[in-house]
Protein backbone atom coordinates (compact mmCIF):
# COMPACT_ATOMS: atom_id res chain seq x y z
CA UNK A 1 0.00 0.00 0.00
CA UNK A 2 1.53 3.31 -1.07
CA UNK A 3 1.64 6.41 1.13
CA UNK A 4 -1.49 8.07 -0.36
CA UNK A 5 -3.54 4.91 0.11
CA UNK A 6 -2.31 4.59 3.70
CA UNK A 7 -3.41 8.15 4.46
CA UNK A 8 -6.79 7.64 2.76
CA UNK A 9 -7.33 4.51 4.83
CA UNK A 10 -6.23 6.09 8.14
CA UNK A 11 -8.23 9.26 7.55
CA UNK A 12 -11.32 7.31 6.58
CA UNK A 13 -11.36 8.52 2.98
CA UNK A 14 -10.63 5.19 1.30
CA UNK A 15 -13.50 3.86 -0.83
CA UNK A 16 -13.94 0.72 -2.93
CA UNK A 17 -16.25 0.51 -5.99
CA UNK A 18 -18.71 -2.39 -5.96
CA UNK A 19 -17.21 -3.70 -9.21
CA UNK A 20 -13.98 -4.42 -7.31
CA UNK A 21 -15.61 -6.40 -4.50
CA UNK A 22 -15.52 -10.18 -5.00
CA UNK A 23 -18.25 -12.57 -3.92
CA UNK A 24 -16.35 -13.97 -0.92
CA UNK A 25 -15.66 -10.39 0.19
CA UNK A 26 -19.35 -9.51 -0.03
CA UNK A 27 -20.08 -12.54 2.14
CA UNK A 28 -17.70 -11.26 4.82
CA UNK A 29 -19.15 -7.74 4.56
CA UNK A 30 -22.79 -8.80 4.97
CA UNK A 31 -21.88 -11.25 7.75
CA UNK A 32 -20.17 -8.39 9.60
CA UNK A 33 -23.14 -6.08 8.99
CA UNK A 34 -25.59 -8.77 10.13
CA UNK A 35 -23.54 -9.39 13.29
CA UNK A 36 -23.89 -5.67 14.11
CA UNK A 37 -27.67 -5.76 13.51
CA UNK A 38 -28.47 -9.15 15.02
CA UNK A 39 -29.01 -8.04 18.65
CA UNK A 40 -31.47 -5.40 17.41
CA UNK A 41 -33.38 -7.26 14.68
CA UNK A 42 -36.30 -7.71 17.09
CA UNK A 43 -36.78 -3.94 16.98
CA UNK A 44 -36.54 -3.60 13.20
CA UNK A 45 -39.76 -2.95 11.21
CA UNK A 46 -41.05 -4.84 8.16
CA UNK A 47 -40.56 -8.35 9.63
CA UNK A 48 -43.79 -10.31 9.19
CA UNK A 49 -44.75 -14.00 9.58
CA UNK A 50 -44.34 -16.13 6.46
CA UNK A 51 -48.08 -16.85 6.54
CA UNK A 52 -48.78 -13.15 5.93
CA UNK A 53 -46.46 -12.93 2.93
CA UNK A 54 -47.68 -15.83 0.81
CA UNK A 55 -50.86 -14.42 -0.70
CA UNK A 56 -52.17 -11.09 -1.87
CA UNK A 57 -55.15 -9.41 -3.50
CA UNK A 58 -54.62 -6.61 -6.03
CA UNK A 59 -57.85 -5.38 -7.51
CA UNK A 60 -59.37 -8.41 -9.19
CA UNK A 61 -56.06 -10.33 -9.22
CA UNK A 62 -55.02 -12.56 -6.35
CA UNK A 63 -52.48 -15.18 -5.34
CA UNK A 64 -53.42 -18.27 -3.33
CA UNK A 65 -51.17 -20.81 -1.60
CA UNK A 66 -52.76 -23.96 -0.19
CA UNK A 67 -51.20 -24.78 3.20
CA UNK A 68 -51.14 -28.46 2.20
CA UNK A 69 -48.39 -27.92 -0.39
CA UNK A 70 -46.09 -25.79 1.78
CA UNK A 71 -42.87 -27.47 2.88
CA UNK A 72 -40.68 -26.19 5.72
CA UNK A 73 -37.23 -27.36 6.68
CA UNK A 74 -36.36 -27.75 10.37
CA UNK A 75 -36.53 -24.50 12.32
CA UNK A 76 -38.91 -22.73 9.93
CA UNK A 77 -42.70 -22.45 10.31
CA UNK A 78 -45.49 -20.24 9.04
CA UNK A 79 -44.95 -18.12 12.16
CA UNK A 80 -41.30 -17.40 11.32
CA UNK A 81 -40.97 -13.64 10.90
CA UNK A 82 -38.97 -12.55 7.86
CA UNK A 83 -38.25 -9.62 5.63
CA UNK A 84 -37.97 -10.13 1.89
CA UNK A 85 -34.59 -9.30 0.36
CA UNK A 86 -35.03 -10.02 -3.36
CA UNK A 87 -35.93 -12.55 -6.03
CA UNK A 88 -32.76 -14.45 -6.89
CA UNK A 89 -34.35 -16.31 -9.79
CA UNK A 90 -37.37 -15.23 -11.86
CA UNK A 91 -38.36 -17.51 -14.74
CA UNK A 92 -41.52 -18.04 -16.77
CA UNK A 93 -43.05 -20.92 -18.73
CA UNK A 94 -45.84 -21.10 -21.26
CA UNK A 95 -48.33 -18.48 -22.38
CA UNK A 96 -51.61 -17.32 -20.94
CA UNK A 97 -54.41 -16.33 -23.28
CA UNK A 98 -57.83 -14.86 -22.72
CA UNK A 99 -59.78 -11.63 -22.49
CA UNK A 100 -58.32 -9.29 -19.89
CA UNK A 101 -54.76 -10.61 -20.07
CA UNK A 102 -52.59 -7.51 -20.11
CA UNK A 103 -49.83 -7.13 -22.68
CA UNK A 104 -46.53 -8.45 -21.35
CA UNK A 105 -48.31 -10.23 -18.52
CA UNK A 106 -49.45 -13.31 -20.41
CA UNK A 107 -47.29 -16.04 -18.91
CA UNK A 108 -48.83 -19.22 -17.56
CA UNK A 109 -46.24 -20.33 -15.00
CA UNK A 110 -43.83 -18.29 -12.86
CA UNK A 111 -40.86 -19.84 -11.04
CA UNK A 112 -39.28 -17.85 -8.24
CA UNK A 113 -36.38 -18.30 -5.87
CA UNK A 114 -36.52 -15.65 -3.18
CA UNK A 115 -34.16 -14.70 -0.37
CA UNK A 116 -35.55 -13.74 3.04
CA UNK A 117 -33.88 -12.73 6.30
CA UNK A 118 -35.47 -14.04 9.50
CA UNK A 119 -35.71 -12.05 12.69
CA UNK A 120 -33.23 -14.54 14.17
CA UNK A 121 -30.67 -13.50 11.55
CA UNK A 122 -30.96 -16.60 9.34
CA UNK A 123 -31.01 -16.52 5.53
CA UNK A 124 -34.10 -18.32 4.24
CA UNK A 125 -34.65 -19.54 0.70
CA UNK A 126 -38.11 -19.86 -0.85
CA UNK A 127 -38.68 -21.98 -3.95
CA UNK A 128 -42.03 -21.02 -5.42
CA UNK A 129 -43.94 -21.91 -8.57
CA UNK A 130 -47.43 -20.74 -9.39
CA UNK A 131 -49.85 -21.17 -12.28
CA UNK A 132 -51.70 -18.15 -13.62
CA UNK A 133 -55.33 -18.56 -14.70
CA UNK A 134 -57.83 -16.13 -16.18
CA UNK A 135 -60.98 -15.66 -14.11
CA UNK A 136 -64.10 -14.13 -15.64
CA UNK A 137 -67.31 -12.87 -14.09
CA UNK A 138 -65.78 -10.99 -11.15
CA UNK A 139 -67.09 -7.91 -9.43
CA UNK A 140 -70.57 -6.71 -8.40
CA UNK A 141 -71.87 -6.84 -11.96
CA UNK A 142 -69.82 -9.94 -12.89
CA UNK A 143 -68.22 -8.16 -15.84
CA UNK A 144 -64.61 -7.96 -14.66
CA UNK A 145 -61.71 -10.29 -15.46
CA UNK A 146 -58.84 -11.05 -13.11
CA UNK A 147 -55.81 -13.32 -12.78
CA UNK A 148 -55.63 -16.10 -10.20
CA UNK A 149 -52.09 -17.16 -9.31
CA UNK A 150 -52.34 -20.64 -7.79
CA UNK A 151 -49.23 -22.02 -6.04
CA UNK A 152 -47.99 -25.42 -7.20
CA UNK A 153 -44.68 -25.53 -5.31
CA UNK A 154 -43.79 -23.66 -2.11
CA UNK A 155 -40.71 -24.69 -0.15
CA UNK A 156 -38.83 -22.85 2.59
CA UNK A 157 -35.34 -23.86 3.67
CA UNK A 158 -32.26 -22.36 5.29
CA UNK A 159 -29.97 -21.08 2.56
CA UNK A 160 -26.60 -22.79 2.47
CA UNK A 161 -23.47 -20.66 2.61
CA UNK A 162 -22.23 -21.85 -0.79
CA UNK A 163 -25.60 -21.12 -2.41
CA UNK A 164 -25.61 -17.57 -1.05
CA UNK A 165 -21.98 -17.14 -2.10
CA UNK A 166 -22.88 -18.19 -5.64
CA UNK A 167 -25.44 -15.38 -5.93
CA UNK A 168 -23.05 -12.89 -4.31
CA UNK A 169 -20.54 -13.65 -7.06
CA UNK A 170 -22.96 -12.40 -9.72
CA UNK A 171 -21.84 -8.84 -10.49
CA UNK A 172 -24.69 -8.18 -12.93
CA UNK A 173 -28.24 -9.23 -12.09
CA UNK A 174 -30.52 -8.07 -14.91
CA UNK A 175 -29.98 -4.40 -14.24
CA UNK A 176 -30.07 -4.74 -10.45
CA UNK A 177 -27.34 -3.83 -7.99
CA UNK A 178 -25.08 -6.64 -6.75
CA UNK A 179 -26.87 -8.75 -4.14
CA UNK A 180 -24.33 -7.85 -1.46
CA UNK A 181 -24.99 -4.15 -1.98
CA UNK A 182 -28.77 -4.72 -1.91
CA UNK A 183 -28.54 -6.65 1.39
CA UNK A 184 -26.37 -3.92 2.92
CA UNK A 185 -28.80 -1.23 1.73
CA UNK A 186 -31.80 -3.09 3.19
CA UNK A 187 -30.10 -3.62 6.57
CA UNK A 188 -29.24 0.08 6.66
CA UNK A 189 -32.77 1.18 5.75
CA UNK A 190 -34.29 -1.13 8.39
CA UNK A 191 -31.93 0.23 11.05
CA UNK A 192 -32.62 3.81 9.98
CA UNK A 193 -36.40 3.30 10.10
CA UNK A 194 -36.09 1.63 13.51
CA UNK A 195 -34.11 4.64 14.75
CA UNK A 196 -36.76 7.04 13.45
CA UNK A 197 -39.51 5.04 15.14
CA UNK A 198 -37.59 5.03 18.42
CA UNK A 199 -37.19 8.82 18.24
CA UNK A 200 -40.91 9.22 17.56
CA UNK A 201 -41.78 7.08 20.59
CA UNK A 202 -39.31 9.01 22.74
CA UNK A 203 -40.86 12.32 21.66
CA UNK A 204 -44.33 11.01 22.49
CA UNK A 205 -43.17 9.85 25.93
CA UNK A 206 -41.55 13.24 26.55
CA UNK A 207 -44.85 14.93 25.65
CA UNK A 208 -46.69 12.66 28.10
CA UNK A 209 -44.10 13.49 30.77
CA UNK A 210 -44.53 17.24 30.16
CA UNK A 211 -48.33 17.01 30.29
CA UNK A 212 -48.27 15.01 33.53
CA UNK A 213 -45.73 17.43 35.01
CA UNK A 214 -48.05 20.31 34.10
CA UNK A 215 -50.98 18.64 35.88
CA UNK A 216 -48.87 17.97 38.99
CA UNK A 217 -47.53 21.50 39.05
CA UNK A 218 -51.05 22.92 39.04
CA UNK A 219 -52.02 20.95 42.13
CA UNK A 220 -51.08 22.24 45.53
CA UNK A 221 -50.18 19.26 47.65
CA UNK A 222 -50.84 19.92 51.36
VOKOL-563308 format. One record per residue (C-alpha): x negated, y negated, z negated; residue number from 0. Coordinates in nm, 3 decimals. Each point is the difference from the previous one (the first is absolute). Layout:
<nodes>
<node><u>X</u><v>Y</v><w>Z</w><k>NUM</k></node>
...
</nodes>
This chain:
<nodes>
<node><u>0.000</u><v>0.000</v><w>0.000</w><k>0</k></node>
<node><u>-0.153</u><v>-0.331</v><w>0.107</w><k>1</k></node>
<node><u>-0.011</u><v>-0.310</v><w>-0.220</w><k>2</k></node>
<node><u>0.313</u><v>-0.166</v><w>0.149</w><k>3</k></node>
<node><u>0.205</u><v>0.316</v><w>-0.047</w><k>4</k></node>
<node><u>-0.123</u><v>0.032</v><w>-0.359</w><k>5</k></node>
<node><u>0.110</u><v>-0.356</v><w>-0.076</w><k>6</k></node>
<node><u>0.338</u><v>0.051</v><w>0.170</w><k>7</k></node>
<node><u>0.054</u><v>0.313</v><w>-0.207</w><k>8</k></node>
<node><u>-0.110</u><v>-0.158</v><w>-0.331</w><k>9</k></node>
<node><u>0.200</u><v>-0.317</v><w>0.059</w><k>10</k></node>
<node><u>0.309</u><v>0.195</v><w>0.097</w><k>11</k></node>
<node><u>0.004</u><v>-0.121</v><w>0.360</w><k>12</k></node>
<node><u>-0.073</u><v>0.333</v><w>0.168</w><k>13</k></node>
<node><u>0.287</u><v>0.133</v><w>0.213</w><k>14</k></node>
<node><u>0.044</u><v>0.314</v><w>0.210</w><k>15</k></node>
<node><u>0.231</u><v>0.021</v><w>0.306</w><k>16</k></node>
<node><u>0.246</u><v>0.290</v><w>-0.003</w><k>17</k></node>
<node><u>-0.150</u><v>0.131</v><w>0.325</w><k>18</k></node>
<node><u>-0.323</u><v>0.072</v><w>-0.190</w><k>19</k></node>
<node><u>0.163</u><v>0.198</v><w>-0.281</w><k>20</k></node>
<node><u>-0.009</u><v>0.378</v><w>0.050</w><k>21</k></node>
<node><u>0.273</u><v>0.239</v><w>-0.108</w><k>22</k></node>
<node><u>-0.190</u><v>0.140</v><w>-0.300</w><k>23</k></node>
<node><u>-0.069</u><v>-0.358</v><w>-0.111</w><k>24</k></node>
<node><u>0.369</u><v>-0.088</v><w>0.022</w><k>25</k></node>
<node><u>0.073</u><v>0.303</v><w>-0.217</w><k>26</k></node>
<node><u>-0.238</u><v>-0.128</v><w>-0.268</w><k>27</k></node>
<node><u>0.145</u><v>-0.352</v><w>0.026</w><k>28</k></node>
<node><u>0.364</u><v>0.106</v><w>-0.041</w><k>29</k></node>
<node><u>-0.091</u><v>0.245</v><w>-0.278</w><k>30</k></node>
<node><u>-0.171</u><v>-0.286</v><w>-0.185</w><k>31</k></node>
<node><u>0.297</u><v>-0.231</v><w>0.061</w><k>32</k></node>
<node><u>0.245</u><v>0.269</v><w>-0.114</w><k>33</k></node>
<node><u>-0.205</u><v>0.062</v><w>-0.316</w><k>34</k></node>
<node><u>0.035</u><v>-0.372</v><w>-0.082</w><k>35</k></node>
<node><u>0.378</u><v>0.009</v><w>0.060</w><k>36</k></node>
<node><u>0.080</u><v>0.339</v><w>-0.151</w><k>37</k></node>
<node><u>0.054</u><v>-0.111</v><w>-0.363</w><k>38</k></node>
<node><u>0.246</u><v>-0.264</v><w>0.124</w><k>39</k></node>
<node><u>0.191</u><v>0.186</v><w>0.273</w><k>40</k></node>
<node><u>0.292</u><v>0.045</v><w>-0.241</w><k>41</k></node>
<node><u>0.048</u><v>-0.377</v><w>0.011</w><k>42</k></node>
<node><u>-0.024</u><v>-0.034</v><w>0.378</w><k>43</k></node>
<node><u>0.322</u><v>-0.065</v><w>0.199</w><k>44</k></node>
<node><u>0.129</u><v>0.189</v><w>0.305</w><k>45</k></node>
<node><u>-0.049</u><v>0.351</v><w>-0.147</w><k>46</k></node>
<node><u>0.323</u><v>0.196</v><w>0.044</w><k>47</k></node>
<node><u>0.096</u><v>0.369</v><w>-0.039</w><k>48</k></node>
<node><u>-0.041</u><v>0.213</v><w>0.312</w><k>49</k></node>
<node><u>0.374</u><v>0.072</v><w>-0.008</w><k>50</k></node>
<node><u>0.070</u><v>-0.370</v><w>0.061</w><k>51</k></node>
<node><u>-0.232</u><v>-0.022</v><w>0.300</w><k>52</k></node>
<node><u>0.122</u><v>0.290</v><w>0.212</w><k>53</k></node>
<node><u>0.318</u><v>-0.141</v><w>0.151</w><k>54</k></node>
<node><u>0.131</u><v>-0.333</v><w>0.117</w><k>55</k></node>
<node><u>0.298</u><v>-0.168</v><w>0.163</w><k>56</k></node>
<node><u>-0.053</u><v>-0.280</v><w>0.253</w><k>57</k></node>
<node><u>0.323</u><v>-0.123</v><w>0.148</w><k>58</k></node>
<node><u>0.152</u><v>0.303</v><w>0.168</w><k>59</k></node>
<node><u>-0.331</u><v>0.192</v><w>0.003</w><k>60</k></node>
<node><u>-0.104</u><v>0.223</v><w>-0.287</w><k>61</k></node>
<node><u>-0.254</u><v>0.262</v><w>-0.101</w><k>62</k></node>
<node><u>0.094</u><v>0.309</v><w>-0.201</w><k>63</k></node>
<node><u>-0.225</u><v>0.254</v><w>-0.173</w><k>64</k></node>
<node><u>0.159</u><v>0.315</v><w>-0.141</w><k>65</k></node>
<node><u>-0.156</u><v>0.082</v><w>-0.339</w><k>66</k></node>
<node><u>-0.006</u><v>0.368</v><w>0.100</w><k>67</k></node>
<node><u>-0.275</u><v>-0.054</v><w>0.259</w><k>68</k></node>
<node><u>-0.230</u><v>-0.213</v><w>-0.217</w><k>69</k></node>
<node><u>-0.322</u><v>0.168</v><w>-0.110</w><k>70</k></node>
<node><u>-0.219</u><v>-0.128</v><w>-0.284</w><k>71</k></node>
<node><u>-0.345</u><v>0.117</v><w>-0.096</w><k>72</k></node>
<node><u>-0.087</u><v>0.039</v><w>-0.369</w><k>73</k></node>
<node><u>0.017</u><v>-0.325</v><w>-0.195</w><k>74</k></node>
<node><u>0.238</u><v>-0.177</v><w>0.239</w><k>75</k></node>
<node><u>0.379</u><v>-0.028</v><w>-0.038</w><k>76</k></node>
<node><u>0.279</u><v>-0.221</v><w>0.127</w><k>77</k></node>
<node><u>-0.054</u><v>-0.212</v><w>-0.312</w><k>78</k></node>
<node><u>-0.365</u><v>-0.072</v><w>0.084</w><k>79</k></node>
<node><u>-0.033</u><v>-0.376</v><w>0.042</w><k>80</k></node>
<node><u>-0.200</u><v>-0.109</v><w>0.304</w><k>81</k></node>
<node><u>-0.072</u><v>-0.293</v><w>0.223</w><k>82</k></node>
<node><u>-0.028</u><v>0.051</v><w>0.374</w><k>83</k></node>
<node><u>-0.338</u><v>-0.083</v><w>0.153</w><k>84</k></node>
<node><u>0.044</u><v>0.072</v><w>0.372</w><k>85</k></node>
<node><u>0.090</u><v>0.253</v><w>0.267</w><k>86</k></node>
<node><u>-0.317</u><v>0.190</v><w>0.086</w><k>87</k></node>
<node><u>0.159</u><v>0.186</v><w>0.290</w><k>88</k></node>
<node><u>0.302</u><v>-0.108</v><w>0.207</w><k>89</k></node>
<node><u>0.099</u><v>0.228</v><w>0.288</w><k>90</k></node>
<node><u>0.316</u><v>0.053</v><w>0.203</w><k>91</k></node>
<node><u>0.153</u><v>0.288</v><w>0.196</w><k>92</k></node>
<node><u>0.279</u><v>0.018</v><w>0.253</w><k>93</k></node>
<node><u>0.249</u><v>-0.262</v><w>0.112</w><k>94</k></node>
<node><u>0.328</u><v>-0.116</v><w>-0.144</w><k>95</k></node>
<node><u>0.280</u><v>-0.099</v><w>0.234</w><k>96</k></node>
<node><u>0.342</u><v>-0.147</v><w>-0.056</w><k>97</k></node>
<node><u>0.195</u><v>-0.323</v><w>-0.023</w><k>98</k></node>
<node><u>-0.146</u><v>-0.234</v><w>-0.260</w><k>99</k></node>
<node><u>-0.356</u><v>0.132</v><w>0.018</w><k>100</k></node>
<node><u>-0.217</u><v>-0.310</v><w>0.004</w><k>101</k></node>
<node><u>-0.276</u><v>-0.038</v><w>0.257</w><k>102</k></node>
<node><u>-0.330</u><v>0.132</v><w>-0.133</w><k>103</k></node>
<node><u>0.178</u><v>0.178</v><w>-0.283</w><k>104</k></node>
<node><u>0.114</u><v>0.308</v><w>0.189</w><k>105</k></node>
<node><u>-0.216</u><v>0.273</v><w>-0.150</w><k>106</k></node>
<node><u>0.154</u><v>0.318</v><w>-0.135</w><k>107</k></node>
<node><u>-0.259</u><v>0.111</v><w>-0.256</w><k>108</k></node>
<node><u>-0.241</u><v>-0.204</v><w>-0.214</w><k>109</k></node>
<node><u>-0.297</u><v>0.155</v><w>-0.182</w><k>110</k></node>
<node><u>-0.158</u><v>-0.199</v><w>-0.280</w><k>111</k></node>
<node><u>-0.290</u><v>0.045</v><w>-0.237</w><k>112</k></node>
<node><u>0.014</u><v>-0.265</v><w>-0.269</w><k>113</k></node>
<node><u>-0.236</u><v>-0.095</v><w>-0.281</w><k>114</k></node>
<node><u>0.139</u><v>-0.096</v><w>-0.341</w><k>115</k></node>
<node><u>-0.167</u><v>-0.101</v><w>-0.326</w><k>116</k></node>
<node><u>0.159</u><v>0.131</v><w>-0.320</w><k>117</k></node>
<node><u>0.024</u><v>-0.199</v><w>-0.319</w><k>118</k></node>
<node><u>-0.248</u><v>0.249</v><w>-0.148</w><k>119</k></node>
<node><u>-0.256</u><v>-0.104</v><w>0.262</w><k>120</k></node>
<node><u>0.029</u><v>0.310</v><w>0.221</w><k>121</k></node>
<node><u>0.005</u><v>-0.008</v><w>0.381</w><k>122</k></node>
<node><u>0.309</u><v>0.180</v><w>0.129</w><k>123</k></node>
<node><u>0.055</u><v>0.122</v><w>0.354</w><k>124</k></node>
<node><u>0.346</u><v>0.032</v><w>0.155</w><k>125</k></node>
<node><u>0.057</u><v>0.212</v><w>0.310</w><k>126</k></node>
<node><u>0.335</u><v>-0.096</v><w>0.147</w><k>127</k></node>
<node><u>0.191</u><v>0.089</v><w>0.315</w><k>128</k></node>
<node><u>0.349</u><v>-0.117</v><w>0.082</w><k>129</k></node>
<node><u>0.242</u><v>0.043</v><w>0.289</w><k>130</k></node>
<node><u>0.185</u><v>-0.302</v><w>0.134</w><k>131</k></node>
<node><u>0.363</u><v>0.041</v><w>0.108</w><k>132</k></node>
<node><u>0.250</u><v>-0.243</v><w>0.148</w><k>133</k></node>
<node><u>0.315</u><v>-0.047</v><w>-0.207</w><k>134</k></node>
<node><u>0.312</u><v>-0.153</v><w>0.153</w><k>135</k></node>
<node><u>0.321</u><v>-0.126</v><w>-0.155</w><k>136</k></node>
<node><u>-0.153</u><v>-0.188</v><w>-0.294</w><k>137</k></node>
<node><u>0.131</u><v>-0.308</v><w>-0.172</w><k>138</k></node>
<node><u>0.348</u><v>-0.120</v><w>-0.103</w><k>139</k></node>
<node><u>0.130</u><v>0.013</v><w>0.356</w><k>140</k></node>
<node><u>-0.205</u><v>0.310</v><w>0.093</w><k>141</k></node>
<node><u>-0.160</u><v>-0.178</v><w>0.295</w><k>142</k></node>
<node><u>-0.361</u><v>-0.020</v><w>-0.118</w><k>143</k></node>
<node><u>-0.290</u><v>0.233</v><w>0.080</w><k>144</k></node>
<node><u>-0.287</u><v>0.076</v><w>-0.235</w><k>145</k></node>
<node><u>-0.303</u><v>0.227</v><w>-0.033</w><k>146</k></node>
<node><u>-0.018</u><v>0.278</v><w>-0.258</w><k>147</k></node>
<node><u>-0.354</u><v>0.106</v><w>-0.089</w><k>148</k></node>
<node><u>0.025</u><v>0.348</v><w>-0.152</w><k>149</k></node>
<node><u>-0.311</u><v>0.138</v><w>-0.175</w><k>150</k></node>
<node><u>-0.124</u><v>0.340</v><w>0.116</w><k>151</k></node>
<node><u>-0.331</u><v>0.011</v><w>-0.189</w><k>152</k></node>
<node><u>-0.089</u><v>-0.187</v><w>-0.320</w><k>153</k></node>
<node><u>-0.308</u><v>0.103</v><w>-0.196</w><k>154</k></node>
<node><u>-0.188</u><v>-0.184</v><w>-0.274</w><k>155</k></node>
<node><u>-0.349</u><v>0.101</v><w>-0.108</w><k>156</k></node>
<node><u>-0.308</u><v>-0.150</v><w>-0.162</w><k>157</k></node>
<node><u>-0.229</u><v>-0.128</v><w>0.273</w><k>158</k></node>
<node><u>-0.337</u><v>0.171</v><w>0.009</w><k>159</k></node>
<node><u>-0.313</u><v>-0.213</v><w>-0.014</w><k>160</k></node>
<node><u>-0.124</u><v>0.119</v><w>0.340</w><k>161</k></node>
<node><u>0.337</u><v>-0.073</v><w>0.162</w><k>162</k></node>
<node><u>0.001</u><v>-0.355</v><w>-0.136</w><k>163</k></node>
<node><u>-0.363</u><v>-0.043</v><w>0.105</w><k>164</k></node>
<node><u>0.090</u><v>0.105</v><w>0.354</w><k>165</k></node>
<node><u>0.256</u><v>-0.281</v><w>0.029</w><k>166</k></node>
<node><u>-0.239</u><v>-0.249</v><w>-0.162</w><k>167</k></node>
<node><u>-0.251</u><v>0.076</v><w>0.275</w><k>168</k></node>
<node><u>0.242</u><v>-0.125</v><w>0.266</w><k>169</k></node>
<node><u>-0.112</u><v>-0.356</v><w>0.077</w><k>170</k></node>
<node><u>0.285</u><v>-0.066</v><w>0.244</w><k>171</k></node>
<node><u>0.355</u><v>0.105</v><w>-0.084</w><k>172</k></node>
<node><u>0.228</u><v>-0.116</v><w>0.282</w><k>173</k></node>
<node><u>-0.054</u><v>-0.367</v><w>-0.067</w><k>174</k></node>
<node><u>0.009</u><v>0.034</v><w>-0.379</w><k>175</k></node>
<node><u>-0.273</u><v>-0.091</v><w>-0.246</w><k>176</k></node>
<node><u>-0.226</u><v>0.281</v><w>-0.124</w><k>177</k></node>
<node><u>0.179</u><v>0.211</v><w>-0.261</w><k>178</k></node>
<node><u>-0.254</u><v>-0.090</v><w>-0.268</w><k>179</k></node>
<node><u>0.066</u><v>-0.370</v><w>0.052</w><k>180</k></node>
<node><u>0.378</u><v>0.057</v><w>-0.007</w><k>181</k></node>
<node><u>-0.023</u><v>0.193</v><w>-0.330</w><k>182</k></node>
<node><u>-0.217</u><v>-0.273</v><w>-0.153</w><k>183</k></node>
<node><u>0.243</u><v>-0.269</v><w>0.119</w><k>184</k></node>
<node><u>0.300</u><v>0.186</v><w>-0.146</w><k>185</k></node>
<node><u>-0.170</u><v>0.053</v><w>-0.338</w><k>186</k></node>
<node><u>-0.086</u><v>-0.370</v><w>-0.009</w><k>187</k></node>
<node><u>0.353</u><v>-0.110</v><w>0.091</w><k>188</k></node>
<node><u>0.152</u><v>0.231</v><w>-0.264</w><k>189</k></node>
<node><u>-0.236</u><v>-0.136</v><w>-0.266</w><k>190</k></node>
<node><u>0.069</u><v>-0.358</v><w>0.107</w><k>191</k></node>
<node><u>0.378</u><v>0.051</v><w>-0.012</w><k>192</k></node>
<node><u>-0.031</u><v>0.167</v><w>-0.341</w><k>193</k></node>
<node><u>-0.198</u><v>-0.301</v><w>-0.124</w><k>194</k></node>
<node><u>0.265</u><v>-0.240</v><w>0.130</w><k>195</k></node>
<node><u>0.275</u><v>0.200</v><w>-0.169</w><k>196</k></node>
<node><u>-0.192</u><v>0.001</v><w>-0.328</w><k>197</k></node>
<node><u>-0.040</u><v>-0.379</v><w>0.018</w><k>198</k></node>
<node><u>0.372</u><v>-0.040</v><w>0.068</w><k>199</k></node>
<node><u>0.087</u><v>0.214</v><w>-0.303</w><k>200</k></node>
<node><u>-0.247</u><v>-0.193</v><w>-0.215</w><k>201</k></node>
<node><u>0.155</u><v>-0.331</v><w>0.108</w><k>202</k></node>
<node><u>0.347</u><v>0.131</v><w>-0.083</w><k>203</k></node>
<node><u>-0.116</u><v>0.116</v><w>-0.344</w><k>204</k></node>
<node><u>-0.162</u><v>-0.339</v><w>-0.062</w><k>205</k></node>
<node><u>0.330</u><v>-0.169</v><w>0.090</w><k>206</k></node>
<node><u>0.184</u><v>0.227</v><w>-0.245</w><k>207</k></node>
<node><u>-0.259</u><v>-0.083</v><w>-0.267</w><k>208</k></node>
<node><u>0.043</u><v>-0.375</v><w>0.061</w><k>209</k></node>
<node><u>0.380</u><v>0.023</v><w>-0.013</w><k>210</k></node>
<node><u>-0.006</u><v>0.200</v><w>-0.324</w><k>211</k></node>
<node><u>-0.254</u><v>-0.242</v><w>-0.148</w><k>212</k></node>
<node><u>0.232</u><v>-0.288</v><w>0.091</w><k>213</k></node>
<node><u>0.293</u><v>0.167</v><w>-0.178</w><k>214</k></node>
<node><u>-0.211</u><v>0.067</v><w>-0.311</w><k>215</k></node>
<node><u>-0.134</u><v>-0.353</v><w>-0.006</w><k>216</k></node>
<node><u>0.352</u><v>-0.142</v><w>0.001</w><k>217</k></node>
<node><u>0.097</u><v>0.197</v><w>-0.309</w><k>218</k></node>
<node><u>-0.094</u><v>-0.129</v><w>-0.340</w><k>219</k></node>
<node><u>-0.090</u><v>0.298</v><w>-0.212</w><k>220</k></node>
<node><u>0.066</u><v>-0.066</v><w>-0.371</w><k>221</k></node>
</nodes>
